[in-house]
Amino acid sequence: MAHVPESVTMYVCENCQVAHAGTPIHVDTAQHTFEAPDECGCCGETAFVDLTNWVHHHD
């Protein structure tokens, strides 16, 4: 059986709109979940939106 790579969840900073790869959290031997970073590496803010929800996000 071929290996299927995991898709990384991306997050967008609500303040500066920089995209960040989610931090992988080990679930079991072959799977991960992904969490938003603690703070934006660009502006230091802490509010993020999942990239899949970005187009629907409104302040």
Secondary structure as the mmCIF struct_conf table of DSSP 4:
data_model
#
loop_
_struct_conf.conf_type_id
_struct_conf.id
_struct_conf.beg_label_comp_id
_struct_conf.beg_label_asym_id
_struct_conf.beg_label_seq_id
_struct_conf.end_label_comp_id
_struct_conf.end_label_asym_id
_struct_conf.end_label_seq_id
HELX_LH_PP_P HELX_LH_PP_P1 PRO A 5 THR A 9
STRN STRN1 MET A 10 CYS A 13
TURN_TY1_P TURN_TY1_P1 GLU A 14 CYS A 16
STRN STRN2 ALA A 19 ALA A 21
HELX_LH_PP_P HELX_LH_PP_P2 GLY A 22 GLY A 22
STRN STRN3 THR A 23 HIS A 26
BEND BEND1 ASP A 28 ALA A 30
STRN STRN4 HIS A 32 GLU A 35
BEND BEND2 ASP A 38 GLU A 39
TURN_TY1_P TURN_TY1_P2 GLY A 41 CYS A 43
STRN STRN5 PHE A 48 ASP A 50
HELX_RH_3T_P HELX_RH_3T_P1 LEU A 51 HIS A 56
#
